[in-house]
């Protein structure tokens, strides 16, 4: 019976957990959360447990094995370039959908969530300072991914510089990275059970009465994210001569986990495995690009969501946005998503940053915070999809993509 379970494709097992969780949550109601939420919490804890050591060993191994500093610099430049381009396109999609849907028009009497507390947005100097760890071991212990990437990259460059004197250490890093990938495979087998627990608790806890007053806003976010994934990402893949359906098939496990966990960080191990195992990106480059994307690539939370929320707030308060305000929203969304990476509650921090930059009332955030968990699912799935897309595009441009693996992309991660 166990063997029969593992013969079922991974995405189908995850989908089964999703559907069953939704049914149980709907039928049982709020009380279901008390016994299904722990299953989800264990899963998120397990997958978070492996993320930091996986990133550390993967980045050290990737940097120390790439051929030459110039190659690494070129790959990094292209990766950042595509991060910025797709973020700008995401803001455009958010504007377009908001113009059509008018999510804030005709609303009145919304109440600010009682637990809403305005977020403090870190300044640009503080953001830069926070990237460099004062204690790399503390950064590893606290899971500060940008700091871990910085230190791991520096260590990797040091191993390259020392050459033959560090052959055994480079081999140790490669073996450690391989061991963490195997641990990741073990943990990911728990995904269907974790999915069941998270979805059952979510559906049981949220009633339609919390969504109906903001129905147009919720629908706008979902439509914009879907359009960005299908049209923008699909179009970029076709421009690179790649079949979008193959990409979405190979990326499906990462997208599913992103949707269920609402965490790019928790989804990163499976996203990395999808990019290498299903989509054919070379391991050394993927080990650098995917963790970096999980930290700063936020098309859903950092671009689409602030764009639509800004127009929602402007419409609700009867404010006519000027061209300069639209430009500020675009600029703040693209640059802010890089700057607020790793900050807890990134989406709310991003919206705070964008609204304050555009001179819009911050009270508008309090009206939508109560439904943020529902919105975070589709936002994070968009984030994770973009985090897998960019390495594929860059690998295609740099000759680091195995087209045979890509063209037979599976939806398994075993």
N, C-alpha and C positions, 0 to 999 in steps of 0.2 A: 504493500500500500504506500509506504514511504517512497519507494522508487517511482511509483506511478505519479506521485505528487511532483517529484523533481523533474519528471519528463514533461510536465506541462510548461510551456514557455513562461518565462519570468513575468512578462507584462500581463499575461492572463491570470497568473496567481495574484498579482497586485490588484488587478481589476476586480477579481472575485472578492478580495478583502474590502475594496472600496464599496462595491455594491451591497455586500452583506452588512457592512458597517452602517451604510445609509439606511437600509431597511430596518435594522435593529434600533437605530436612533429614532427613526420616525415612529415605529410601533411602540416603543417603550417610553420615550419621552425623556425629560431632564434627569430622571433617576438613573438612567443608564450610564451617565458619565462617571459615577462613583466606582464602577467596576470595569469600564472599558478604558477610561483615561490612563490608568496605570500601565496598560499594555502599550499605549502610544508613548507614554513618558519613558518607559524602559527602552523602547526602540530609538527614540530621539537621543537619549543618553548614550546608548551604545554607539550610534553612528557619529555623535559628537566626540566620543572618546577616541575614536580612531583618526579623526580628521587632522588634528594638529601633528601627531607624529608622522602621518602619511604625507602631509605637506612638507614637513621639514626634510625628511629623507629623500622625497621625490625631487624637491628643488635643489638640494645639494648635489644629488646624483645627476640631475638634468644639466645644471650649470657646469659641473666639472667634466661632463662628457661631451658637451657641445664643442664644435671645432672652432676655436678662436673667439676672442672677445668681440671682434667686429661682427661676426655672425650673430652672436647673442644680442648685440646692440641693434642690428637690423631687424631681427625677429621681434624684439621688444618694441621698437618704433612702429612697425607695421601693426602689431597687436594693439597698442594704445591708439593708433590711428583709426582702426576699425571700431574700437570701443567708442570713440568720440562720434564717428559717423553714424553708427547705428543708434546711439543715444539721441542725436539730433533728429534723426528720422522718427524715433519713438515720440519725441515731443510734438513733431508735426502731426503724427497720427492722433495723438491725444487732443490737439487743437481741433483737428478736423471732426472727430467724433463729438466733441463738446459743442462745436458750432451747430451740428446737425441735431443733437439730442437735447440741448439746452437743459442740463441737469439741475440748475438752480432756479429756473424760472417758475414762478407761480407757487413757490413754497412759502409757508409762514408758520410761526409758532413752534419751530424746532427747539428742543431743549438741549442745553449743553450737558454732556455726559458728566455725572457727579464726580467721577474719578479722574477727570481731565486736568492735567497739570502742564502748563506750557513748557516745552523743551528748550534747553539752552543749546544754541548752535555754536560749536567750536569755531574760533577764528582761523583764518588761513595759516597764520604762523604756528598756532598750536597744532593744527593738523599735520604740518610738516614735521614738527618736533615729535609728535606721537608715532611717526613711522619708525623712528630710530629708537630701539629699546635701550633703556638704561641698564637693564639686567635681562639678557636673552633667556636665561633659565626661567625667570619670572614670566616672561612673555610666553614661553612654551607652556608653563603651568596654567596660565590664565587664558590660553587659546587666542591670543591677539595675533590674528593671522598676518596682517600687514607687517608687523614687527618680526614675526617668524620668517616670512618670506625675505625680508631685508637681511636678517642675520644669515639665513641659509644661503642666499645668493652670494653674500660676502664670503662665507666659508667656501662655497663652491669655486669662486674666483681664486681664492687663496690656494686651493688644491691644484688648480690649473697652473698657477704661477710657479708652484714648487715642483711641478713636473714629476719626474721619475721617483723623487723622494717620497711621494705620497701614493704610490701605486696601490699598496695594501689598504690604505685608508679609503681611497676611491672605490676599491673593490668591496670594502665593508659597507660603504654607503649604498652601493648598488644592491648588495645582498639584503641590507636592511630595508631598502625600498621594495624589493621583491617580496620580502616577508610581510610588510605592511599591506601590500596588495592582496596577498593571500588571506590575511586577517580580515580585510575588507570584504572579500568574497564570503567568508563565514558569516559576518554580521549582516550582510545584505539579504541572506536567506530568511531573516526575521522580518523583512519588509512587509509581506502580506499580512502578518499578524499585527504589526505596528500600524499599518494602514487601517485595518479593521477598528482598532481601538481609538485612533484619532478621529476617524470619520464618524463613528457611532457617537462619541462624546460631543462632537461639534454639532451634528444634526439634532441630537437630543437636547442640547442646551440652547440652540438658537431657534426661536419661533418666527413665523412670517411677520408677526406684528413689529419686530425690530427692523425689518427690511422694507416694508411697504412704504413708509413715509419718504424713504430715500431710494425708491425703486429705480427711478430713471438714472440716478447717479450710479447705482450698483451695475445696472445694465450697460451704462456707458463705459465703465471700467472693463467689464468683461468683453464687450465688443471691440474696444480699442486694443486690448491685449491680443485677442484672437486675430484681428486684422494685421497687427504688427508681426505676429508669428507666421501667419500664412502668407500674407502678401509681401511684406518687406523682407523677411528672412528667406522666404521661398524665391522671391525675385533675385536677391543677391546670390543665392545658390545657382540659379539658372544662368546669371551673368558670368559665373565662374565655370559654366559647363558641367554642373553637378545636378543630379536628379533630386529635387526636393523631397519626393516621397521616400527615397532611400535614406535621406538624412533624418526625417521624422521617425521613420521606422527604427533606425539605429539609436536615436536620441530618446525614444519613448520611455525607457526605464527612468532616466534622469528627470524627464519632465513629470512623470507620475510622482516620483518621490518629492520633487519640488512642490507640486500641488498639495500633497498630503501634509508634508512637514512644515510648509511655509518658511523654510530656512535654506538659503543658498549655502550656508556653511555646512549644514547637515547633509545637503544633497551633493556636496562636492566630491566625496569619494566615488559615488556611483556615476556622477557626470564624467569624472576622469576616466573611469573604466569604459564608459560608453564611447568616449571620444577615441580612445586607443583601440579597444577590442571590437567595437561595432562599426566605427567610422574611419578607421585606418590612419589616424594622425600618428606621427612618429612619437614614441614614448617620451624621449628626452624633451622635445618641445612642449608636448601636452602637459607634462609634469610641471612646467613653468607657467603655461598660459591658463590652464583651468583653475588652479588655486588663486592666481592673480585675478581672474575674472570673478571668482566667487567673492572676492573682497571688494572690487570696485566696479563691476559690470552690472548695473542695476536698471535695465530698460523699463521694467515694470514699476518698481518702487521709486526710482530716481528720475524718471522722465515722463512716462505716461500718467502716472498717478498725480504728481504735482501739477502737470499741465491741465488736466481735467478738474482737479480740485481748485485751482486758481480761478478758472472760469465759473465753476460752481459757486464759489464764495463771492465773486464779482456780481454774478446774476442775483444771488440771494440778497445781497446788500444794495442792489441797484446801482452798481458802479460800472461806468463805461471804461473799458480798458483802452489805453492809447497804444500806438505802435511801439513806443519805447518800452512800455510795460510788457508787451508780448516778447520783445527782444530780451528784456531782463529775465523773464521767466525761462526763455530758451537757454540763455547763458548760465543762469543760476542752476538750472536742472542738469545741464551737461557737466559743468565744473563741480557743482555741489555733490553729485553722485560719486565722484572720485574722492572728494574731501571728507565726506561723512562715512566712508567705508569703515566697517567694523564697529560703528557706533550702535549700541542697542536701540531698537526701534527706529531703524534707518528711515523707513517710509515717513514716519511722523516728523523726524528731524528734517528730512528733505522738504516736506511740505512747509514746515516752519521757516526754513531758510528761504524758500521761494516766495512765500507770501510776504515775509518781512522785506525781502529785496524789492518786491514789486509794490510795496506800500499798501497791501491788502490786510483787512482785519484778521488777526490771529484767532479770534473767537470762533471763526468758521471751522477750525479743526475740531473744536469740542462737539460740534454737531454730528460729525462722522466717525468719531473715535469708537463709538459703541459697536459699529459694524466692521471695524478694521480687520478682525480675524477672518471674516468671510472674504473680504477683498484681498487679503494678503495671500490667499491660495493662488489666485490667477496671476497676481503680480509676481509672486516668486517663481511660478512656472515660466513666466516670460523671462525673468532674470536668468534662470538656469538654462533655458533654451538658447539665449544669447551667449551665455558663457560657453556653451558647446559649439555654437555656430562660428564664432570668431576664430578659434583655433583651426577649424576646418577650412575657412577661407584663406587664412594666412598659410596654412600647410599646402593648400592648392597652389598658391602663388609662388611658394618657395621650393616646391618639389619635395615636400615632406609628407605627402598624402599617398597612401597605398590605395590606388584606385580599385584594385581587385577586392580588397576588404570592404571599401565603401560601397561598391556596386552590388555586393551580396549582403549588405547590411542586415543584421538580424536584430531582434528586439530582446535578446538575451544578454545576460552579463556573466554567465557562468564560465 
